[in-house]
Every structure is written in C-alpha cells, then in structure tokens.
C-alpha cells in the first residue's frame, strides 16, 4: 500500500517561530502537494512539486515556503508562524500530475496550533 | 459562488438507508475525484471519474459531464460510513484541483 507519512499529528507553536512540517512518501511518486484545510473553506493548495528541487505556488502560498531536496520528501516551512496559520495541514502525493487524472494519496494530517 | 458545490452539507441516516451526496461544478473538467475523510483527518481517495459510473463495494459514483454534476451513492449504509465526503474537480488546462467544502455524513445504528 502507498504510504504518505506526516511527521507530526499535532503541533503547538508560538507566534514568530519557524515551523517545519515534513512529509515522506514511499511509492516513488513524482508529485507532492501541501494543502491546508479550514472549516467551511475546504482544502486549499499551498504549494506543489513535480520533481526534486521543483516547486510551484498553489492558491495560498503567502507565508509559506517548501523544500524538495529528495524525491520522497516534501517539506512545508512557515518562516514566522502567525495565528492565522492555525489549521490542519495535509500532504498528498501521486505518480503523475493532477491533469493526468491519477489518484491522490494523502497523509493523516498535522493539526497545527499557533498561539 | 464556489466553483464546486456539494449538497447537502450535513446528512444523517439510519443504518441500512440508501444515501446520495451531490456535487455540481461550474467549470469544464477533465476529471472529478471523490474523497473520504474520517474523524482524525486522514483522507482516502474513493473514485476518480471522467465519465459514466464506477462501483466499489457499496459505493457508486456517477458523473454527467453535460450537466456538470456528479453523485456519490452509498447502498445499505453502515455507521462506519460516517465521515466527510469531498468532491474535487480537475478543470481543463490546470494542474490544480478545486475542492468542495464537503458533506458530513452520520449513520446511526
């Protein structure tokens, strides 16, 4: 079975801290995605990557950056956490770009609280 | 108005009932996904549709491209089907899915 693993299930940070959210997949997927999920807003794409060292902005990239140094790992970075970044963060991966209609595989999510 | 609308937002049912969740979208799409999210956050991909109908166990997903509408049906519902069901549309000429806000289903014994 495909496994997408997010490093933390729950995380509490203070305003201004630098936060790293890690995601690892074990199926050699080219594509990886970071979403955030907020009540009433659904899932929103923050960043995605089609290959090592490649990244593209999603719909809400402000306040975030990403790193993909290895194919299996995609990191989301909050340079200076703010309270409006309190959210559920979900990582996903797939073999091909979304346009080619491959299923997405999701991690179990990280609930981040910024105090 | 959201480009992907789901209805209903909340749904309660008795065990054994037939359930329908609807998804309408306003853009031309190449595919539509149905996802399931259980309490605790993890999301599972149920179906990816570009036309017609797909079936997996008690779950059936249909799509009508002309009407820009998809439905997810659950036959003989069970309390373990309780979850949030999310549809996501993949428009033409983009790599980005557009997500509905989800339908929260609760099935009682």
gemmi code that builds the backbone of each chain (N, CA, C; Angstrom):
import gemmi

chains = {
    "A": [
        ("UNK", (0.833, -1.210, 0.000), (0.000, 0.000, 0.000), (0.863, 1.254, 0.000)),
        ("UNK", (0.388, 2.260, -0.698), (1.071, 3.545, -0.685), (1.024, 4.132, 0.711)),
        ("UNK", (2.145, 4.700, 1.114), (2.147, 5.332, 2.421), (2.671, 6.750, 2.295)),
        ("UNK", (1.879, 7.683, 2.796), (2.297, 9.067, 2.889), (2.316, 9.396, 4.375)),
        ("UNK", (3.481, 9.720, 4.888), (3.662, 9.906, 6.321), (3.986, 11.352, 6.636)),
        ("UNK", (3.209, 11.927, 7.529), (3.491, 13.269, 8.009), (4.108, 13.157, 9.403)),
        ("UNK", (5.110, 13.976, 9.658), (5.963, 13.772, 10.823), (5.242, 13.968, 12.143)),
        ("UNK", (4.268, 14.872, 12.183), (3.595, 15.143, 13.453), (2.093, 15.106, 13.247)),
        ("UNK", (1.381, 14.577, 14.221), (-0.077, 14.584, 14.154), (-0.636, 15.876, 14.741)),
        ("UNK", (-0.022, 16.323, 15.822), (-0.407, 17.577, 16.458), (0.866, 18.378, 16.739)),
        ("UNK", (0.743, 19.691, 16.558), (1.894, 20.565, 16.780), (1.381, 21.878, 17.360)),
        ("UNK", (2.057, 22.351, 18.423), (1.716, 23.648, 19.004), (2.959, 24.520, 18.958)),
        ("UNK", (2.834, 25.688, 18.354), (3.960, 26.602, 18.210), (3.551, 28.003, 18.652)),
        ("UNK", (4.544, 28.835, 18.887), (4.276, 30.211, 19.278), (4.430, 31.118, 18.067)),
        ("UNK", (3.737, 32.236, 18.106), (3.840, 33.249, 17.053), (5.295, 33.638, 16.853)),
        ("UNK", (5.718, 33.688, 15.592), (7.075, 34.066, 15.262), (8.039, 32.908, 15.135)),
        ("UNK", (7.658, 31.732, 15.591), (8.551, 30.573, 15.478), (8.637, 30.110, 14.033)),
        ("UNK", (9.752, 29.490, 13.706), (9.906, 28.829, 12.411), (9.406, 27.390, 12.565)),
        ("UNK", (8.557, 26.972, 11.634), (7.911, 25.664, 11.759), (8.206, 24.836, 10.513)),
        ("UNK", (8.575, 23.599, 10.739), (8.813, 22.667, 9.638), (7.784, 21.542, 9.707)),
        ("UNK", (7.070, 21.334, 8.616), (6.184, 20.176, 8.503), (6.772, 19.258, 7.440)),
        ("UNK", (6.977, 18.004, 7.838), (7.639, 17.068, 6.944), (6.655, 16.046, 6.391)),
        ("UNK", (6.877, 15.664, 5.158), (6.038, 14.659, 4.515), (6.932, 13.715, 3.713)),
        ("UNK", (6.725, 12.431, 3.907), (7.515, 11.418, 3.201), (6.572, 10.408, 2.557)),
        ("UNK", (6.850, 10.074, 1.287), (6.058, 9.037, 0.607), (6.990, 7.934, 0.120)),
        ("UNK", (6.439, 6.717, 0.083), (7.298, 5.560, -0.187), (6.984, 4.888, -1.523)),
        ("UNK", (6.309, 5.596, -2.433), (5.920, 4.968, -3.699), (6.611, 5.588, -4.911)),
        ("UNK", (7.681, 6.337, -4.683), (8.424, 6.922, -5.801), (7.559, 7.864, -6.643)),
        ("UNK", (6.599, 8.526, -5.998), (5.737, 9.475, -6.709), (6.519, 10.708, -7.125)),
        ("UNK", (6.237, 11.180, -8.350), (6.889, 12.418, -8.788), (6.275, 13.641, -8.117)),
        ("UNK", (4.975, 13.578, -7.912), (4.251, 14.773, -7.486), (3.904, 14.756, -6.012)),
        ("UNK", (4.111, 15.890, -5.364), (3.729, 16.035, -3.969), (3.077, 17.388, -3.757)),
        ("UNK", (2.139, 17.425, -2.815), (1.296, 18.607, -2.607), (1.160, 18.905, -1.114)),
        ("UNK", (1.069, 20.181, -0.797), (0.678, 20.605, 0.545), (-0.625, 21.391, 0.462)),
        ("UNK", (-1.604, 20.948, 1.274), (-2.885, 21.621, 1.386), (-3.085, 22.053, 2.836)),
        ("UNK", (-3.932, 23.073, 3.017), (-4.454, 23.332, 4.340), (-5.968, 23.232, 4.285)),
        ("UNK", (-6.541, 22.806, 5.400), (-7.983, 22.584, 5.462), (-8.547, 23.344, 6.639)),
        ("UNK", (-9.494, 24.229, 6.353), (-10.134, 25.033, 7.380), (-11.637, 24.860, 7.289)),
        ("UNK", (-12.333, 24.885, 8.437), (-13.789, 24.689, 8.434), (-14.479, 25.659, 7.485)),
        ("UNK", (-15.359, 25.120, 6.655), (-16.129, 25.951, 5.740), (-15.399, 26.364, 4.475)),
        ("UNK", (-14.082, 26.109, 4.423), (-13.307, 26.540, 3.240), (-12.824, 25.378, 2.394)),
        ("UNK", (-12.889, 24.184, 2.913), (-12.396, 23.048, 2.150), (-10.878, 23.022, 2.081)),
        ("UNK", (-10.346, 22.185, 1.213), (-8.900, 22.077, 1.048), (-8.407, 23.134, 0.082)),
        ("UNK", (-7.324, 23.792, 0.447), (-6.723, 24.799, -0.421), (-5.250, 24.456, -0.627)),
        ("UNK", (-4.820, 24.570, -1.873), (-3.464, 24.190, -2.235), (-2.483, 25.299, -1.878)),
        ("UNK", (-1.433, 24.921, -1.149), (-0.415, 25.898, -0.757), (0.730, 25.894, -1.766)),
        ("UNK", (1.334, 24.736, -1.944), (2.438, 24.542, -2.891), (2.376, 23.125, -3.428)),
        ("UNK", (2.936, 22.941, -4.614), (3.126, 21.593, -5.103), (4.453, 21.472, -5.845)),
        ("UNK", (4.860, 20.221, -6.048), (6.163, 19.951, -6.655), (6.035, 18.768, -7.590)),
        ("UNK", (6.607, 18.896, -8.808), (6.565, 17.807, -9.778), (7.848, 16.994, -9.823)),
        ("UNK", (8.870, 17.513, -9.161), (10.145, 16.807, -9.235), (11.062, 17.381, -8.162)),
        ("UNK", (12.161, 16.714, -7.953), (13.141, 17.201, -6.982), (13.548, 18.626, -7.352)),
        ("UNK", (13.604, 19.457, -6.349), (14.019, 20.855, -6.467), (13.048, 21.714, -7.282)),
        ("UNK", (11.939, 21.136, -7.725), (10.956, 21.938, -8.454), (9.773, 22.224, -7.548)),
        ("UNK", (9.274, 23.448, -7.609), (8.129, 23.818, -6.792), (7.294, 24.849, -7.544)),
        ("UNK", (6.000, 24.800, -7.291), (5.109, 25.795, -7.880), (4.109, 26.262, -6.829)),
        ("UNK", (3.768, 27.535, -6.885), (2.814, 28.085, -5.931), (1.415, 27.563, -6.218)),
        ("UNK", (0.701, 27.333, -5.132), (-0.702, 26.990, -5.255), (-1.548, 28.246, -5.114)),
        ("UNK", (-2.689, 28.088, -4.479), (-3.626, 29.200, -4.360), (-3.318, 30.146, -3.199)),
        ("UNK", (-2.655, 29.623, -2.161), (-2.410, 30.440, -0.959), (-0.969, 30.275, -0.472)),
        ("UNK", (0.024, 30.662, -1.260), (1.410, 30.418, -0.855), (1.976, 31.428, 0.148)),
        ("UNK", (1.273, 32.512, 0.363), (1.830, 33.592, 1.186), (2.085, 33.093, 2.608)),
        ("UNK", (3.290, 33.365, 3.090), (3.661, 32.973, 4.446), (4.260, 31.585, 4.548)),
        ("UNK", (4.354, 30.913, 3.394), (4.888, 29.542, 3.357), (6.009, 29.440, 2.336)),
        ("UNK", (6.886, 28.482, 2.565), (7.841, 28.064, 1.552), (7.945, 26.540, 1.623)),
        ("UNK", (8.580, 25.948, 0.610), (8.698, 24.487, 0.568), (10.110, 24.105, 0.150)),
        ("UNK", (10.406, 22.846, 0.410), (11.705, 22.303, 0.025), (11.518, 20.873, -0.429)),
        ("UNK", (12.128, 20.553, -1.591), (12.101, 19.151, -2.042), (13.494, 18.798, -2.549)),
        ("UNK", (14.331, 18.386, -1.619), (15.708, 18.007, -1.917), (15.809, 16.549, -2.354)),
        ("UNK", (14.884, 15.727, -1.898), (14.833, 14.324, -2.296), (13.428, 14.007, -2.785)),
        ("UNK", (13.333, 13.046, -3.674), (12.055, 12.737, -4.309), (10.995, 12.340, -3.294)),
        ("UNK", (11.398, 11.634, -2.252), (10.407, 11.093, -1.328), (9.958, 12.082, -0.251)),
        ("UNK", (10.621, 13.228, -0.151), (10.358, 14.128, 0.967), (9.990, 15.525, 0.483)),
        ("UNK", (8.909, 16.054, 1.054), (8.441, 17.405, 0.695), (8.146, 18.132, 1.988)),
        ("UNK", (8.877, 19.204, 2.234), (8.756, 19.922, 3.495), (8.034, 21.241, 3.299)),
        ("UNK", (7.182, 21.558, 4.231), (6.489, 22.852, 4.258), (7.076, 23.662, 5.398)),
        ("UNK", (7.428, 24.910, 5.101), (8.103, 25.756, 6.092), (7.279, 27.014, 6.329)),
        ("UNK", (7.032, 27.280, 7.591), (6.429, 28.549, 7.993), (7.563, 29.364, 8.595)),
        ("UNK", (8.012, 30.379, 7.875), (9.202, 31.120, 8.300), (8.981, 31.821, 9.631)),
        ("UNK", (7.798, 32.363, 9.816), (7.462, 33.067, 11.052), (5.974, 32.838, 11.307)),
        ("UNK", (5.693, 31.829, 12.103), (4.305, 31.392, 12.263), (3.418, 32.506, 12.811)),
        ("UNK", (2.202, 32.548, 12.277), (1.214, 33.514, 12.773), (-0.065, 32.767, 13.137)),
        ("UNK", (-0.892, 33.433, 13.947), (-2.085, 32.745, 14.452), (-3.030, 32.349, 13.311)),
        ("UNK", (-3.021, 33.101, 12.209), (-3.913, 32.745, 11.096), (-3.415, 31.540, 10.293)),
        ("UNK", (-2.292, 30.984, 10.716), (-1.811, 29.745, 10.108), (-2.188, 28.517, 10.935)),
        ("UNK", (-2.938, 28.742, 11.990), (-3.518, 27.620, 12.726), (-4.487, 26.892, 11.795)),
        ("UNK", (-4.230, 25.613, 11.571), (-5.023, 24.888, 10.577), (-4.621, 23.415, 10.586)),
        ("UNK", (-5.385, 22.621, 9.819), (-4.988, 21.245, 9.526), (-4.203, 21.262, 8.217)),
        ("UNK", (-3.015, 20.703, 8.230), (-2.172, 20.644, 7.036), (-2.105, 19.212, 6.534)),
        ("UNK", (-2.387, 19.062, 5.245), (-2.420, 17.739, 4.635), (-1.439, 17.673, 3.477)),
        ("UNK", (-0.653, 16.622, 3.479), (0.277, 16.349, 2.393), (-0.334, 15.273, 1.504)),
        ("UNK", (-0.062, 15.345, 0.200), (-0.556, 14.332, -0.724), (0.495, 14.059, -1.787)),
        ("UNK", (0.408, 12.885, -2.405), (1.340, 12.576, -3.492), (0.632, 11.755, -4.557)),
        ("UNK", (1.203, 11.750, -5.761), (0.668, 10.953, -6.858), (1.769, 10.708, -7.873)),
        ("UNK", (1.548, 9.708, -8.762), (2.548, 9.385, -9.763), (2.690, 10.466, -10.820)),
        ("UNK", (1.521, 10.966, -11.286), (1.561, 11.908, -12.393), (0.903, 13.198, -11.964)),
        ("UNK", (1.047, 14.224, -12.776), (0.416, 15.492, -12.446), (-1.084, 15.311, -12.351)),
        ("UNK", (-1.724, 16.166, -11.612), (-3.171, 16.091, -11.422), (-3.897, 16.063, -12.761)),
        ("UNK", (-3.338, 16.705, -13.764), (-4.036, 16.780, -15.044), (-4.195, 15.425, -15.693)),
        ("UNK", (-3.368, 14.460, -15.318), (-3.465, 13.140, -15.941), (-4.332, 12.197, -15.122)),
        ("UNK", (-5.036, 12.758, -14.162), (-6.118, 12.041, -13.505), (-5.698, 10.857, -12.652)),
        ("UNK", (-4.535, 10.924, -12.108), (-4.135, 9.884, -11.180), (-4.702, 10.182, -9.795)),
        ("UNK", (-4.975, 9.112, -9.036), (-5.475, 9.289, -7.681), (-4.431, 9.981, -6.824)),
        ("UNK", (-4.929, 10.751, -5.886), (-4.077, 11.350, -4.877), (-4.050, 10.458, -3.642)),
        ("UNK", (-2.896, 10.375, -2.996), (-2.774, 9.651, -1.735), (-2.402, 10.659, -0.663)),
        ("UNK", (-3.161, 10.651, 0.425), (-2.996, 11.660, 1.455), (-2.323, 11.115, 2.697)),
        ("UNK", (-1.590, 11.984, 3.390), (-1.140, 11.699, 4.735), (-2.271, 11.897, 5.727)),
        ("UNK", (-2.007, 11.595, 6.986), (-3.055, 11.654, 8.009), (-3.255, 13.061, 8.567)),
        ("UNK", (-2.436, 13.998, 8.144), (-2.647, 15.387, 8.527), (-1.876, 15.803, 9.765)),
        ("UNK", (-1.555, 17.088, 9.826), (-0.934, 17.694, 11.007), (-1.819, 18.851, 11.448)),
        ("UNK", (-2.338, 18.761, 12.659), (-3.128, 19.862, 13.208), (-2.163, 20.826, 13.895)),
        ("UNK", (-1.956, 21.975, 13.296), (-1.034, 22.978, 13.824), (-1.809, 24.070, 14.542)),
        ("UNK", (-1.393, 24.341, 15.758), (-1.954, 25.459, 16.511), (-0.840, 26.457, 16.780)),
        ("UNK", (-1.073, 27.714, 16.393), (-0.104, 28.775, 16.630), (-0.683, 29.712, 17.692)),
        ("UNK", (0.023, 29.800, 18.805), (-0.503, 30.584, 19.940), (0.142, 31.969, 20.008)),
    ],
    "B": [
        ("UNK", (-19.843, 32.700, -5.552), (-20.292, 31.306, -5.672), (-19.088, 30.409, -5.917)),
        ("UNK", (-18.993, 29.327, -5.115), (-17.903, 28.387, -5.302), (-18.050, 27.683, -6.636)),
        ("UNK", (-16.897, 27.336, -7.211), (-16.917, 26.621, -8.485), (-17.332, 25.167, -8.301)),
        ("UNK", (-17.174, 24.631, -7.095), (-17.611, 23.265, -6.789), (-18.524, 23.331, -5.573)),
        ("UNK", (-19.752, 22.920, -5.766), (-20.746, 22.972, -4.694), (-21.203, 21.557, -4.358)),
        ("UNK", (-21.261, 21.269, -3.074), (-21.770, 19.968, -2.633), (-23.066, 20.159, -1.863)),
        ("UNK", (-23.915, 19.154, -1.959), (-25.139, 19.151, -1.145), (-25.507, 17.723, -0.795)),
        ("UNK", (-26.068, 17.524, 0.395), (-26.197, 18.539, 1.437), (-24.879, 18.760, 2.169)),
        ("UNK", (-24.848, 19.759, 3.026), (-23.642, 19.986, 3.831), (-23.553, 18.974, 4.952)),
        ("UNK", (-24.706, 18.637, 5.508), (-24.775, 17.651, 6.584), (-25.884, 16.661, 6.275)),
        ("UNK", (-25.651, 15.417, 6.643), (-26.605, 14.364, 6.332), (-26.595, 13.333, 7.454)),
        ("UNK", (-27.755, 13.022, 7.970), (-27.854, 11.944, 8.950), (-28.745, 10.857, 8.377)),
        ("UNK", (-28.451, 9.625, 8.708), (-29.194, 8.497, 8.169), (-29.230, 7.372, 9.190)),
        ("UNK", (-30.210, 6.507, 9.041), (-30.272, 5.283, 9.831), (-29.528, 4.185, 9.074)),
        ("UNK", (-28.932, 3.308, 9.827), (-28.226, 2.181, 9.220), (-29.129, 1.468, 8.218)),
        ("UNK", (-28.585, 1.166, 7.051), (-29.340, 0.463, 6.014), (-29.914, 1.373, 4.942)),
        ("UNK", (-29.977, 2.657, 5.212), (-30.559, 3.587, 4.242), (-29.638, 3.772, 3.032)),
        ("UNK", (-30.260, 4.129, 1.916), (-29.543, 4.487, 0.698), (-29.239, 5.980, 0.757)),
        ("UNK", (-27.991, 6.317, 0.484), (-27.536, 7.702, 0.656), (-27.034, 8.255, -0.671)),
        ("UNK", (-27.365, 9.508, -0.917), (-26.862, 10.203, -2.106), (-26.260, 11.533, -1.699)),
        ("UNK", (-25.055, 11.780, -2.168), (-24.382, 13.066, -1.987), (-24.135, 13.638, -3.370)),
        ("UNK", (-24.434, 14.915, -3.522), (-24.350, 15.544, -4.834), (-23.213, 16.543, -4.927)),
        ("UNK", (-22.693, 16.677, -6.142), (-21.604, 17.618, -6.413), (-21.870, 18.275, -7.757)),
        ("UNK", (-21.936, 19.592, -7.763), (-22.107, 20.345, -9.006), (-20.913, 21.262, -9.192)),
        ("UNK", (-20.534, 21.466, -10.426), (-19.378, 22.307, -10.703), (-19.679, 23.199, -11.896)),
        ("UNK", (-18.990, 24.309, -11.964), (-19.345, 25.313, -12.963), (-18.304, 25.456, -14.063)),
        ("UNK", (-17.220, 24.692, -13.988), (-16.161, 24.803, -14.994), (-16.070, 23.504, -15.775)),
        ("UNK", (-15.487, 23.569, -16.962), (-15.233, 22.351, -17.712), (-14.121, 21.574, -17.042)),
        ("UNK", (-14.309, 20.264, -16.916), (-13.332, 19.485, -16.177), (-12.868, 18.286, -16.997)),
        ("UNK", (-11.703, 17.806, -16.648), (-11.205, 16.562, -17.239), (-11.453, 15.375, -16.324)),
        ("UNK", (-11.667, 15.621, -15.046), (-11.937, 14.527, -14.111), (-12.514, 15.077, -12.822)),
        ("UNK", (-13.142, 14.183, -12.076), (-13.672, 14.547, -10.766), (-13.309, 13.439, -9.776)),
        ("UNK", (-12.858, 13.862, -8.593), (-12.481, 12.918, -7.551), (-13.509, 12.931, -6.423)),
        ("UNK", (-13.744, 11.777, -5.838), (-14.474, 11.672, -4.572), (-13.517, 11.164, -3.505)),
        ("UNK", (-13.508, 11.897, -2.384), (-12.605, 11.592, -1.276), (-13.420, 11.357, -0.009)),
        ("UNK", (-12.854, 10.565, 0.901), (-13.495, 10.295, 2.178), (-12.536, 10.674, 3.305)),
        ("UNK", (-13.042, 11.430, 4.268), (-12.218, 11.853, 5.395), (-12.903, 11.455, 6.698)),
        ("UNK", (-12.250, 10.534, 7.430), (-12.784, 10.107, 8.712), (-12.335, 11.065, 9.805)),
        ("UNK", (-13.057, 11.075, 10.935), (-12.603, 11.882, 12.077), (-11.154, 11.553, 12.392)),
        ("UNK", (-10.359, 12.579, 12.638), (-8.931, 12.334, 12.819), (-8.128, 12.835, 11.639)),
        ("UNK", (-8.768, 13.087, 10.505), (-8.113, 13.843, 9.450), (-7.719, 13.119, 8.198)),
        ("UNK", (-7.355, 11.838, 8.255), (-6.821, 11.177, 7.074), (-7.822, 11.132, 5.934)),
        ("UNK", (-7.360, 11.363, 4.722), (-8.229, 11.375, 3.543), (-7.878, 10.197, 2.655)),
        ("UNK", (-8.925, 9.530, 2.195), (-8.763, 8.396, 1.297), (-9.442, 8.728, -0.021)),
        ("UNK", (-8.769, 8.447, -1.116), (-9.356, 8.655, -2.431), (-10.274, 7.485, -2.751)),
        ("UNK", (-11.549, 7.777, -3.025), (-12.519, 6.725, -3.319), (-12.607, 6.457, -4.818)),
        ("UNK", (-12.825, 7.505, -5.589), (-13.008, 7.364, -7.022), (-12.375, 8.536, -7.747)),
        ("UNK", (-11.980, 8.263, -8.983), (-11.654, 9.317, -9.936), (-12.454, 9.021, -11.191)),
        ("UNK", (-13.269, 9.971, -11.626), (-14.194, 9.760, -12.731), (-13.952, 10.766, -13.838)),
        ("UNK", (-14.021, 10.329, -15.058), (-14.069, 11.281, -16.160), (-15.347, 11.108, -16.980)),
        ("UNK", (-16.032, 9.986, -16.794), (-17.321, 9.769, -17.459), (-18.011, 8.579, -16.823)),
        ("UNK", (-19.351, 8.492, -17.007), (-20.072, 7.289, -16.657), (-20.182, 7.019, -15.167)),
        ("UNK", (-19.871, 5.804, -14.799), (-20.133, 5.326, -13.449), (-19.009, 4.404, -13.006)),
        ("UNK", (-18.716, 4.427, -11.698), (-17.781, 3.476, -11.117), (-18.389, 2.923, -9.836)),
        ("UNK", (-18.056, 1.659, -9.532), (-18.604, 0.999, -8.348), (-17.493, 0.315, -7.590)),
        ("UNK", (-17.534, 0.458, -6.264), (-16.587, -0.263, -5.427), (-17.309, -0.660, -4.148)),
        ("UNK", (-17.628, -1.947, -4.056), (-18.372, -2.406, -2.892), (-19.742, -1.761, -2.839)),
        ("UNK", (-20.045, -1.094, -1.726), (-21.357, -0.439, -1.582), (-21.358, 1.004, -2.085)),
        ("UNK", (-20.270, 1.432, -2.633), (-20.151, 2.806, -3.119), (-20.263, 2.844, -4.639)),
        ("UNK", (-21.045, 3.822, -5.099), (-21.207, 4.027, -6.536), (-21.044, 5.514, -6.810)),
        ("UNK", (-20.248, 5.850, -7.803), (-20.087, 7.245, -8.203), (-20.487, 7.385, -9.661)),
        ("UNK", (-21.240, 8.444, -9.940), (-21.661, 8.712, -11.315), (-21.302, 10.150, -11.668)),
        ("UNK", (-21.159, 10.389, -12.950), (-20.895, 11.748, -13.402), (-21.626, 11.991, -14.712)),
        ("UNK", (-22.205, 13.188, -14.837), (-22.839, 13.629, -16.077), (-22.102, 14.885, -16.517)),
        ("UNK", (-21.235, 14.712, -17.494), (-20.378, 15.813, -17.923), (-21.205, 16.966, -18.495)),
        ("UNK", (-22.243, 16.643, -19.255), (-23.051, 17.697, -19.882), (-23.755, 18.549, -18.836)),
        ("UNK", (-24.237, 17.886, -17.776), (-24.950, 18.614, -16.732), (-24.024, 19.140, -15.651)),
        ("UNK", (-22.732, 18.820, -15.738), (-21.749, 19.275, -14.744), (-22.186, 18.841, -13.331)),
        ("UNK", (-22.423, 17.554, -13.198), (-22.951, 17.042, -11.943), (-22.440, 15.635, -11.696)),
        ("UNK", (-22.121, 15.375, -10.430), (-21.703, 14.034, -10.031), (-22.416, 13.664, -8.737)),
        ("UNK", (-22.650, 12.386, -8.568), (-23.262, 11.893, -7.335), (-22.452, 10.741, -6.767)),
        ("UNK", (-22.447, 10.674, -5.450), (-21.869, 9.531, -4.742), (-23.015, 8.857, -3.993)),
        ("UNK", (-23.195, 7.567, -4.250), (-24.251, 6.811, -3.595), (-23.632, 5.781, -2.666)),
        ("UNK", (-24.272, 5.595, -1.525), (-23.884, 4.523, -0.605), (-25.099, 3.642, -0.387)),
        ("UNK", (-24.987, 2.392, -0.743), (-26.102, 1.463, -0.524), (-25.919, 0.766, 0.822)),
        ("UNK", (-27.044, 0.440, 1.469), (-27.012, -0.268, 2.755), (-26.020, 0.386, 3.712)),
        ("UNK", (-26.254, 1.651, 4.005), (-25.288, 2.422, 4.797), (-25.060, 1.796, 6.175)),
        ("UNK", (-23.864, 2.064, 6.690), (-23.417, 1.478, 7.954), (-22.768, 2.586, 8.784)),
        ("UNK", (-22.825, 2.474, 10.119), (-22.167, 3.517, 10.928), (-20.711, 3.769, 10.566)),
        ("UNK", (-20.007, 2.778, 10.075), (-18.601, 3.015, 9.713), (-18.460, 3.876, 8.454)),
        ("UNK", (-19.583, 4.136, 7.753), (-19.553, 5.059, 6.610), (-19.550, 6.518, 7.077)),
        ("UNK", (-19.752, 6.740, 8.366), (-19.774, 8.108, 8.897), (-18.425, 8.767, 8.647)),
        ("UNK", (-18.464, 9.883, 7.932), (-17.235, 10.558, 7.515), (-17.637, 11.836, 6.794)),
        ("UNK", (-16.640, 12.600, 6.404), (-16.872, 13.727, 5.497), (-16.496, 13.276, 4.088)),
        ("UNK", (-17.380, 13.520, 3.148), (-17.152, 13.143, 1.751), (-16.923, 14.418, 0.952)),
        ("UNK", (-15.835, 14.420, 0.209), (-15.395, 15.624, -0.501), (-15.296, 15.319, -1.979)),
        ("UNK", (-15.870, 16.203, -2.795), (-15.615, 16.074, -4.230), (-14.609, 17.145, -4.656)),
        ("UNK", (-13.829, 16.806, -5.646), (-12.799, 17.721, -6.134), (-12.753, 17.629, -7.651)),
        ("UNK", (-12.836, 18.782, -8.301), (-12.878, 18.833, -9.762), (-11.532, 19.259, -10.315)),
        ("UNK", (-11.144, 18.628, -11.401), (-9.910, 18.990, -12.083), (-10.262, 19.702, -13.386)),
        ("UNK", (-10.173, 21.035, -13.412), (-10.529, 21.767, -14.636), (-9.537, 21.463, -15.759)),
        ("UNK", (-9.995, 21.729, -16.986), (-9.086, 21.614, -18.127), (-7.941, 22.629, -17.991)),
        ("UNK", (-6.805, 22.270, -18.512), (-5.674, 23.192, -18.632), (-5.160, 23.707, -17.303)),
        ("UNK", (-5.289, 22.925, -16.283), (-4.713, 23.290, -14.992), (-4.304, 22.021, -14.260)),
        ("UNK", (-3.382, 22.187, -13.334), (-2.958, 21.049, -12.518), (-3.617, 21.058, -11.149)),
        ("UNK", (-4.459, 22.044, -10.898), (-4.941, 22.252, -9.543), (-6.391, 21.789, -9.396)),
        ("UNK", (-6.595, 20.930, -8.423), (-7.948, 20.504, -8.085), (-8.703, 21.634, -7.387)),
        ("UNK", (-10.000, 21.715, -7.653), (-10.876, 22.617, -6.906), (-11.758, 21.754, -6.019)),
        ("UNK", (-11.697, 22.016, -4.726), (-12.387, 21.160, -3.765), (-13.729, 21.751, -3.355)),
        ("UNK", (-14.725, 20.882, -3.181), (-15.933, 21.259, -2.482), (-15.652, 21.321, -0.990)),
        ("UNK", (-16.594, 21.852, -0.235), (-16.381, 22.008, 1.201), (-16.769, 20.767, 1.994)),
        ("UNK", (-17.284, 19.768, 1.308), (-17.528, 18.502, 1.984), (-18.951, 18.316, 2.464)),
        ("UNK", (-19.344, 17.066, 2.581), (-20.633, 16.672, 3.157), (-20.356, 15.785, 4.355)),
        ("UNK", (-20.847, 16.210, 5.509), (-20.636, 15.423, 6.729), (-21.777, 14.424, 6.882)),
        ("UNK", (-21.448, 13.152, 6.819), (-22.445, 12.079, 6.922), (-22.320, 11.382, 8.269)),
        ("UNK", (-23.455, 11.234, 8.931), (-23.513, 10.438, 10.162), (-24.562, 9.360, 9.977)),
        ("UNK", (-24.160, 8.116, 10.156), (-25.071, 6.987, 10.050), (-25.237, 6.385, 11.438)),
        ("UNK", (-26.477, 6.345, 11.900), (-26.768, 5.846, 13.248), (-27.271, 4.412, 13.198)),
        ("UNK", (-26.897, 3.617, 14.232), (-27.340, 2.206, 14.261), (-28.852, 2.116, 14.420)),
    ],
}
model = gemmi.Model(1)
for chain_id, residues in chains.items():
    chain = gemmi.Chain(chain_id)
    for i, (resn, *xyz) in enumerate(residues, 1):
        res = gemmi.Residue()
        res.name, res.seqid = resn, gemmi.SeqId(i, " ")
        for name, pos in zip(("N", "CA", "C"), xyz):
            atom = gemmi.Atom()
            atom.name, atom.element = name, gemmi.Element(name[0])
            atom.pos, atom.b_iso = gemmi.Position(*pos), 0.0
            res.add_atom(atom)
        chain.add_residue(res)
    model.add_chain(chain)
structure = gemmi.Structure()
structure.add_model(model)
structure.setup_entities()
